[in-house]
Each structure stands twice: as structure tokens, then as C-alpha cells.
């Protein structure tokens, strides 16, 4: 039934299967293999369910049909949110995710569902990134999105947010995998980003509507981020961080693992640097990722490519106007001086900029900082700190 909407009874059965207390993804998949359909599972007797390997309590929950009342409520929430249910047998279900050891039996999705069928790359990292990490994540996500990859991340604060924003900045495609219900925004500060993702990209979750963002949900969520993707790119993270878990899951799922090297004195570099020592591909530019993709995937990317591949002559010429847009004359001289002292990897406070460039007046420097920020060449951080945009 490609493209056909589920009838309400079938949809409620899939929802109820997801909502049975104590029924995990692997066990649900085994039941589907045994009984064929969710409807057949709920028609089975408790004895038949126990013979299929279920505990007495889970078999009783299924046989009693107690999950259907909540399934009706979930159905109404889906309608109100403008979301859809994607069962594992739906042709729109991500093919790569279906292949992992414990794929979710259903996905809740809102946005451009066609992205589920496109080549994806996960970009993950710490929730407490350095300016260097944010700049790298945004830049690489932008370049990889321009090359035709769908950028997948978890919409957590930090590197995840930078990755989504990098893709959106170039009108690229991006998917956020929630560790909560689709109608719950976590963290709350990303409410605007979640709305933009739902309009321009896609948000998905295996958790029912209304599920809060509890800590135990996120490691479970990470297997979906890696499972949907051709590979995982790690940008900053401690040795035992969530991004390290995602990288390990990617290895177990047979996905490529990429890592951006970092300062060896920074704890946020321990994770990616260790992955590189263990064999992950070191990434300095988008081509380092693209070159590792299978030939057929690169051909497919070429087919959906709307802009030049980063690193090509056309792409490089497209980046030139940013520098050319600097004001000419004395104003341009001040702007270039400010740009020369600002760094990508270390914030510089306004007072230090004024001190280093004391040959210019404070009003000239503040005006230059404003122009550079408007041009997208520097970014202001909290506390009047500035970093160069890489």
C-alpha cells in the first residue's frame, strides 16, 4: 500500500502495540514475525502470547486491550499536532533504520516526510561546546547539506543546535530526532528552532505524544540518529558523552564514524580525538566525509544536488562576496584590522579588542564590529565577547 494512508483501526492497532507496558522494540518485532500484523497480535489469546515468549503480565496487557484507550488519545494528539504515524512496515519508514538490531516499531513524524528516504549524515557533539566547536559544526553541516546530505541531529543545545542551524542557513535539509514527544520541546530554548524544523525539515520521535524529555530517553534516542544515517560525525565531546555513545552505536550498526580533531588540552576534544585514534576518519572539510561514502550514494547525492559541492571553484567563488562586502576606504581598514585580531577558537572581549587596536577610536571599532556581524563574518557571544565565523 505505498502512499496509502492507514485506516483508523489499523493505525490504532499500531499505536496500541507501541503503548503496551513493558513491550520493547525487539519483542514487538518478534511478535509481528509470529502473528503477521498488529491486529492479529491483539486477537491472540493470553496463552498464545505466552507461547510466543511473552511474560504473563505483558501477555495479559495485550489480551485485555488496555492500550487502546490511550491509543485513541494519542491519535487525537497526532491530528492536533499535524503529525503522522510511520509504522515499521510503511514504505516511508527509513530503510537504513529498519536494518538495525532494535528498530522502533513506529515513528511519530511531523514535517517533510520525504526526507526519510534521502541519504542522511548525523552530526553530534557536546551540549557545552567551545566557540571552535560551534563554528566547525555550523560550517561542516552547511557544506554537507549543500552537497545534498540530510543533516540529522538531536536538537540538544550546543553542537546539535549548531548542526541544524548550519543546514537551515543554506536552505539545506535537516532532521531532528527527539528524546521526547513531538509536542514537547526540549530544551525549551529551542522552541523557535523546533518550529522552523517542522516547517522546513522534519522532526521524528519513537516516544508517544506528551512524553517528557527524561534523561533515560536520550541514549535510547541516539540509536535512531545513527541508525537513520550513512555515518556519524562527532564534533567535540567528553570521553563518555552522549556523542561517544552515538559513535559506538554507529560502529555496531556498521555505519561510518567521522570525527573533528580538537585541542588536546580541552576535555571537549577527548571524545573525537580518541575516536580518531581508534580508527574514525579525521575530518577537516566536507570532502573528507563525502569521499568515504559509497559510490552509489555519491551518485544519488549528485542527482539531488542544488548547489556546488563545497571546495569546487564555483563554491569558492560564491564565498568571495562575504570578504568583498567589507566597506572600502578607512572603514574597510578598521574592519579588516578587527577581523585580523578575532579568532575562531577563542572569544575576544570588546575591551581587549579596543586595547589591541588602540590606534582606532572606540566608535570606529564598535562600528566595524557591527558591520562585520551584519556581514556574518563575526559573531557576538554573551558578555561582549566576539569570535570570527569560520
Backbone torsions as a table, in degrees:
resi	resn	phi	psi	omega
1	UNK	NA	51.8	-179.2
2	UNK	-58.5	130.8	177.0
3	UNK	79.9	-10.1	-177.5
4	UNK	-83.7	139.3	178.6
5	UNK	-75.6	146.9	176.9
6	UNK	-69.0	140.3	171.6
7	UNK	-71.5	159.8	-170.2
8	UNK	-61.3	-38.7	-178.3
9	UNK	-65.6	-42.0	178.2
10	UNK	-64.7	-43.1	179.0
11	UNK	-60.4	-42.8	179.5
12	UNK	-64.4	-34.0	178.1
13	UNK	-67.8	-41.7	176.2
14	UNK	-62.8	-43.4	178.2
15	UNK	-61.4	-46.4	-178.6
16	UNK	-61.8	-38.0	178.7
17	UNK	-61.5	-39.3	178.4
18	UNK	-67.8	-28.1	-171.1
19	UNK	-95.5	-1.9	179.4
20	UNK	-63.3	123.6	-179.4
21	UNK	-60.6	132.1	175.5
22	UNK	81.5	2.5	-178.7
23	UNK	-98.0	110.3	-178.5
24	UNK	-85.4	174.1	-175.7
25	UNK	-63.5	-44.1	-178.2
26	UNK	-65.4	-41.7	-179.8
27	UNK	-67.6	-39.8	177.3
28	UNK	-61.3	-40.9	178.6
29	UNK	-63.8	-38.9	179.0
30	UNK	-66.1	-37.8	177.0
31	UNK	-64.4	-39.3	178.8
32	UNK	-65.0	-36.9	176.6
33	UNK	-65.4	-36.7	-176.2
34	UNK	-77.1	-46.4	-172.5
35	UNK	-100.9	-16.5	174.9
36	UNK	98.0	-51.8	-176.9
37	UNK	-139.3	160.6	174.8
38	UNK	-60.1	-37.3	179.0
39	UNK	-60.1	-42.3	-179.8
40	UNK	-66.9	-34.3	177.7
41	UNK	-62.1	-43.8	-177.9
42	UNK	-77.3	-15.2	174.3
43	UNK	-85.4	-14.5	-176.8
44	UNK	-71.1	151.9	177.8
45	UNK	-80.4	165.8	178.3
46	UNK	-60.5	-39.5	-179.8
47	UNK	-62.1	-44.6	179.6
48	UNK	-63.2	-38.2	-179.9
49	UNK	-68.0	-39.8	178.1
50	UNK	-67.1	-36.1	176.7
51	UNK	-65.6	-24.4	177.7
52	UNK	-82.3	0.5	174.1
53	UNK	107.0	5.9	179.9
54	UNK	-83.0	151.2	172.6
55	UNK	-70.1	162.6	-178.7
56	UNK	-60.2	-41.3	-176.4
57	UNK	-67.7	-42.5	179.4
58	UNK	-68.9	-41.0	178.0
59	UNK	-60.3	-39.8	178.7
60	UNK	-66.4	-39.4	178.8
61	UNK	-61.5	-41.2	179.3
62	UNK	-69.9	-47.4	-176.8
63	UNK	-63.5	-31.4	-179.2
64	UNK	-78.0	-17.8	-179.2
65	UNK	70.9	21.6	-175.2
66	UNK	-65.6	-20.5	-177.2
67	UNK	-78.3	-11.9	-174.4
68	UNK	-70.9	-32.1	178.8
69	UNK	-62.5	-44.1	177.5
70	UNK	-68.8	-31.7	179.1
71	UNK	-62.9	-38.9	177.6
72	UNK	-62.9	-43.2	177.9
73	UNK	-63.0	-42.3	178.6
74	UNK	-62.8	-38.3	178.7
75	UNK	-60.8	-43.6	179.3
76	UNK	-65.1	-39.3	178.3
77	UNK	-64.8	-39.0	176.7
78	UNK	-59.8	-45.4	-179.6
79	UNK	-61.6	-46.1	-178.4
80	UNK	-63.6	-33.5	-178.1
81	UNK	-84.6	-6.7	-175.7
82	UNK	68.0	31.0	-177.1
83	UNK	-106.9	169.9	179.4
84	UNK	-132.1	157.0	175.0
85	UNK	-99.9	130.6	179.0
86	UNK	-117.8	96.9	177.6
87	UNK	-68.7	161.1	-176.3
88	UNK	-61.9	-23.9	179.3
89	UNK	-93.2	-1.2	176.9
90	UNK	-70.0	134.8	179.7
91	UNK	-61.2	-17.0	178.7
92	UNK	-84.3	-9.5	178.6
93	UNK	-62.8	135.8	-177.2
94	UNK	-56.9	120.1	-176.3
95	UNK	-58.0	-40.5	-178.3
96	UNK	-66.5	-35.7	-179.2
97	UNK	-68.4	-34.0	-179.9
98	UNK	-62.4	-21.4	-174.5
99	UNK	-86.3	-11.1	-174.6
100	UNK	-75.8	171.5	-174.7
101	UNK	-62.1	-40.0	-174.8
102	UNK	-135.4	65.2	-179.2
103	UNK	-66.6	144.9	176.7
104	UNK	-63.0	142.3	-176.5
105	UNK	-70.8	-27.3	174.8
106	UNK	-142.2	156.2	170.4
107	UNK	-121.5	138.5	170.0
108	UNK	-94.7	129.5	-173.1
109	UNK	-139.4	146.4	177.6
110	UNK	-144.3	124.2	179.0
111	UNK	127.4	-143.5	-175.5
112	UNK	-86.4	91.9	-174.5
113	UNK	-62.8	-23.6	-178.7
114	UNK	-63.5	-19.0	179.1
115	UNK	-67.0	-21.5	-179.7
116	UNK	-63.3	-19.7	-177.3
117	UNK	-97.9	-1.9	-174.9
118	UNK	-95.0	159.3	177.4
119	UNK	-63.9	129.5	-175.0
120	UNK	-121.0	152.6	172.6
121	UNK	-134.7	129.9	178.3
122	UNK	-85.0	136.7	173.3
123	UNK	-124.1	116.2	-173.7
124	UNK	-135.3	164.9	178.8
125	UNK	173.5	-168.2	-172.9
126	UNK	-68.5	154.6	172.9
127	UNK	-81.3	-10.1	-179.1
128	UNK	-124.4	67.6	-173.9
129	UNK	-78.4	160.5	169.7
130	UNK	-82.7	165.4	174.3
131	UNK	-55.8	-35.8	176.5
132	UNK	-59.5	-46.0	-179.1
133	UNK	-62.8	-42.7	178.6
134	UNK	-62.3	-45.8	-179.2
135	UNK	-61.9	-43.6	-179.4
136	UNK	-65.3	-45.6	-178.5
137	UNK	-61.9	-45.0	-180.0
138	UNK	-64.3	-45.0	-177.3
139	UNK	-64.6	-49.7	-177.9
140	UNK	-66.6	-40.2	178.1
141	UNK	-61.8	-40.8	178.3
142	UNK	-62.2	-47.5	-177.0
143	UNK	-66.7	-40.9	-179.8
144	UNK	-70.1	-34.9	175.7
145	UNK	-67.1	-39.6	176.3
146	UNK	-61.3	-33.3	-179.5
147	UNK	-76.7	-3.9	174.9
148	UNK	107.6	-3.6	178.3
149	UNK	-79.7	145.9	171.5
150	UNK	-87.5	123.6	-177.7
151	UNK	-86.1	123.1	-179.2
152	UNK	-110.1	134.4	173.6
153	UNK	-155.9	-172.5	-171.5
154	UNK	-109.4	7.3	179.2
155	UNK	57.4	20.7	171.7
156	UNK	-71.8	161.7	175.5
157	UNK	-65.3	156.3	178.3
158	UNK	95.1	-131.0	-173.6
159	UNK	-62.8	-40.0	178.9
160	UNK	-56.6	-49.6	-179.5
161	UNK	-60.8	-43.4	179.4
162	UNK	-61.0	-39.3	-179.8
163	UNK	-64.8	-47.0	178.1
164	UNK	-60.9	-45.2	-178.3
165	UNK	-65.3	-37.1	178.0
166	UNK	-61.1	-43.2	178.6
167	UNK	-67.1	-44.5	-179.1
168	UNK	-64.7	-31.5	-177.0
169	UNK	-63.2	-24.9	179.9
170	UNK	-111.3	21.4	-178.3
171	UNK	58.0	32.4	176.6
172	UNK	-85.5	176.8	-177.3
173	UNK	-99.1	139.5	-179.3
174	UNK	-148.9	147.0	-179.1
175	UNK	-125.5	131.5	175.5
176	UNK	-106.6	129.5	176.9
177	UNK	-103.8	114.0	-175.7
178	UNK	-82.7	148.8	170.0
179	UNK	-101.2	27.0	-179.6
180	UNK	-153.3	-175.4	176.4
181	UNK	-69.0	156.0	-179.6
182	UNK	-62.1	-24.9	-177.9
183	UNK	-93.0	10.5	177.1
184	UNK	-118.3	123.3	179.9
185	UNK	-97.1	119.4	178.1
186	UNK	-138.6	122.6	-0.3
187	UNK	-75.8	155.2	-175.8
188	UNK	-59.6	-28.5	-178.9
189	UNK	-64.4	-16.0	-179.3
190	UNK	-97.7	22.1	-178.7
191	UNK	-59.0	-46.6	-179.9
192	UNK	-63.1	-41.2	178.6
193	UNK	-63.1	-41.4	179.2
194	UNK	-60.6	-41.4	178.2
195	UNK	-63.8	-41.1	179.5
196	UNK	-67.0	-38.6	177.9
197	UNK	-63.8	-40.3	179.8
198	UNK	-66.3	-30.8	-179.3
199	UNK	-82.6	-44.1	-172.2
200	UNK	-102.5	-21.7	-178.3
201	UNK	-129.1	-128.9	-176.1
202	UNK	-153.6	140.5	169.8
203	UNK	-119.8	137.4	-179.1
204	UNK	-134.5	158.5	176.4
205	UNK	-159.2	151.3	170.8
206	UNK	-95.4	-4.6	-176.5
207	UNK	-90.6	138.8	-179.5
208	UNK	-58.8	158.5	178.8
209	UNK	-57.5	140.1	178.9
210	UNK	87.2	-6.0	179.9
211	UNK	-68.2	124.7	179.3
212	UNK	-72.9	164.1	-179.9
213	UNK	-81.6	78.5	-178.5
214	UNK	-86.1	146.3	-174.3
215	UNK	-53.6	-37.8	-176.6
216	UNK	-69.8	-14.5	-178.7
217	UNK	-74.4	-28.9	-168.4
218	UNK	-74.4	-41.4	173.5
219	UNK	-60.5	-34.6	177.9
220	UNK	-66.8	-42.5	179.2
221	UNK	-60.4	-33.5	-173.3
222	UNK	-62.2	-28.6	179.8
223	UNK	-66.7	-25.9	177.4
224	UNK	-74.7	-42.3	178.8
225	UNK	-56.4	-48.7	179.7
226	UNK	-74.2	-37.0	-176.2
227	UNK	-66.0	-31.4	179.4
228	UNK	-77.2	-15.5	-164.0
229	UNK	-106.0	156.6	172.2
230	UNK	-71.2	-29.8	179.9
231	UNK	-166.3	173.4	-178.8
232	UNK	-124.5	128.1	176.4
233	UNK	-106.8	119.3	-178.2
234	UNK	-100.3	124.6	177.9
235	UNK	-120.6	100.4	-179.4
236	UNK	66.1	142.6	178.8
237	UNK	162.5	144.6	177.9
238	UNK	-69.1	169.7	-173.7
239	UNK	-61.4	-36.3	-177.2
240	UNK	-115.4	37.9	-176.0
241	UNK	-84.9	174.2	176.0
242	UNK	-61.8	-35.0	179.0
243	UNK	-67.4	-32.4	176.1
244	UNK	-66.4	-37.4	176.5
245	UNK	-62.7	-44.7	179.5
246	UNK	-61.5	-41.2	178.4
247	UNK	-63.1	-41.9	178.7
248	UNK	-63.0	-42.8	178.1
249	UNK	-61.4	-40.6	179.0
250	UNK	-60.1	-42.2	178.3
251	UNK	-62.3	-44.1	-179.8
252	UNK	-64.1	-30.9	-178.7
253	UNK	-87.5	1.1	179.2
254	UNK	77.3	24.1	178.8
255	UNK	-92.6	159.4	174.6
256	UNK	-71.8	145.4	175.8
257	UNK	-121.7	128.3	-179.8
258	UNK	-122.7	152.3	179.7
259	UNK	-148.2	142.9	176.5
260	UNK	-94.6	122.2	-179.4
261	UNK	-67.5	153.6	-179.2
262	UNK	-138.4	177.1	178.4
263	UNK	-58.7	124.1	-175.5
264	UNK	-68.2	-14.8	177.9
265	UNK	-88.6	-5.2	-178.2
266	UNK	-98.5	131.0	177.5
267	UNK	-61.0	-29.1	-179.2
268	UNK	-70.9	-9.5	177.7
269	UNK	-96.9	-10.0	-175.6
270	UNK	-59.7	-44.8	-177.2
271	UNK	-61.0	-60.6	-178.5
272	UNK	-64.2	-36.4	179.6
273	UNK	-64.6	-39.1	177.5
274	UNK	-66.1	-39.9	178.1
275	UNK	-61.1	-39.7	178.2
276	UNK	-63.3	-42.4	177.0
277	UNK	-60.6	-32.0	-177.5
278	UNK	-86.9	0.0	174.4
279	UNK	117.3	-0.6	176.2
280	UNK	-64.9	149.3	179.9
281	UNK	-73.8	126.0	177.0
282	UNK	-72.3	131.1	-176.3
283	UNK	-118.4	123.5	173.6
284	UNK	-114.4	-23.3	179.9
285	UNK	-151.3	168.1	-173.8
286	UNK	-59.8	-34.8	-178.2
287	UNK	-62.2	-25.8	177.5
288	UNK	-62.8	-31.8	176.1
289	UNK	-80.4	-49.6	-174.8
290	UNK	-60.4	-36.4	-178.2
291	UNK	-66.1	-22.3	-177.9
292	UNK	-89.1	-8.7	-177.4
293	UNK	-75.7	149.0	177.6
294	UNK	-57.9	151.6	-176.0
295	UNK	-57.0	-42.9	-177.2
296	UNK	-65.8	-31.1	177.4
297	UNK	-71.0	-38.2	178.4
298	UNK	-66.6	-35.6	175.9
299	UNK	-64.6	-40.1	179.6
300	UNK	-66.4	-39.7	177.1
301	UNK	-61.5	-40.5	179.0
302	UNK	-61.1	-31.9	179.6
303	UNK	-70.7	-30.9	-179.1
304	UNK	-104.5	10.2	-177.3
305	UNK	-73.3	122.7	-180.0
306	UNK	-103.1	-18.1	-178.2
307	UNK	-133.2	164.3	-178.0
308	UNK	-61.7	146.6	175.4
309	UNK	-65.1	131.7	178.6
310	UNK	-53.5	138.6	-178.7
311	UNK	98.5	-17.8	177.4
312	UNK	-75.3	165.7	-178.3
313	UNK	-62.7	-38.2	-180.0
314	UNK	-65.8	-42.6	-179.8
315	UNK	-64.1	-40.8	-179.3
316	UNK	-65.2	-38.4	179.1
317	UNK	-68.3	-27.6	178.8
318	UNK	-71.2	-22.4	-179.5
319	UNK	-85.2	-17.2	-175.4
320	UNK	-61.8	-37.5	-176.8
321	UNK	-57.4	-26.3	-179.7
322	UNK	-60.9	-45.8	176.9
323	UNK	-70.4	-39.1	-177.5
324	UNK	-66.9	-21.5	-177.5
325	UNK	-77.2	-5.8	176.7
326	UNK	-62.0	141.3	-179.6
327	UNK	-62.1	147.9	-179.7
328	UNK	-87.0	172.0	175.7
329	UNK	73.5	-155.8	-178.4
330	UNK	-55.5	-39.8	-179.4
331	UNK	-63.1	-40.1	177.9
332	UNK	-65.9	-35.5	178.1
333	UNK	-62.6	-42.6	179.2
334	UNK	-65.5	-44.5	-179.0
335	UNK	-61.7	-41.9	179.9
336	UNK	-67.3	-35.0	177.5
337	UNK	-65.8	-41.4	178.1
338	UNK	-64.3	-44.0	-179.2
339	UNK	-62.9	-32.4	-178.7
340	UNK	-69.9	-31.6	-178.0
341	UNK	-89.4	-21.9	179.5
342	UNK	-75.5	150.2	-177.4
343	UNK	-124.1	156.3	177.4
344	UNK	-76.3	-38.6	-169.1
345	UNK	-97.8	-1.6	-177.2
346	UNK	-147.7	122.4	179.3
347	UNK	-65.3	146.4	177.6
348	UNK	-120.9	124.7	-178.6
349	UNK	-72.8	151.3	-179.8
350	UNK	-54.5	-42.0	-178.9
351	UNK	-61.3	-36.5	-179.6
352	UNK	-71.0	-36.5	176.4
353	UNK	-63.0	-44.4	179.0
354	UNK	-62.3	-37.0	-178.9
355	UNK	-70.9	-42.9	-178.3
356	UNK	-69.3	-31.3	-176.7
357	UNK	-113.1	49.1	-174.7
358	UNK	-71.3	-5.1	175.7
359	UNK	-74.5	-12.3	176.7
360	UNK	-109.7	154.4	178.0
361	UNK	-74.4	158.5	179.8
362	UNK	-62.5	-36.2	-179.8
363	UNK	-66.7	-37.9	177.4
364	UNK	-64.3	-42.4	-178.2
365	UNK	-68.4	-41.9	179.6
366	UNK	-65.3	-39.0	177.1
367	UNK	-64.5	-40.8	178.6
368	UNK	-64.8	-41.4	177.0
369	UNK	-59.7	-41.7	179.2
370	UNK	-62.9	-45.6	180.0
371	UNK	-61.8	-42.7	-179.9
372	UNK	-65.8	-36.2	178.1
373	UNK	-67.7	-42.5	177.5
374	UNK	-62.0	-38.0	-179.9
375	UNK	-74.6	-7.4	179.8
376	UNK	77.7	19.9	-178.4
377	UNK	-96.3	-20.8	171.4
378	UNK	-135.4	162.5	178.1
379	UNK	-130.2	137.5	176.7
380	UNK	-91.2	129.6	176.5
381	UNK	-101.3	166.3	178.0
382	UNK	-55.5	148.2	178.1
383	UNK	80.7	23.4	179.0
384	UNK	60.4	39.7	174.7
385	UNK	-103.4	148.3	-176.2
386	UNK	-132.1	142.3	173.9
387	UNK	-131.3	150.8	175.8
388	UNK	-77.2	139.2	176.2
389	UNK	-83.2	123.7	-177.3
390	UNK	-76.7	NA	NA
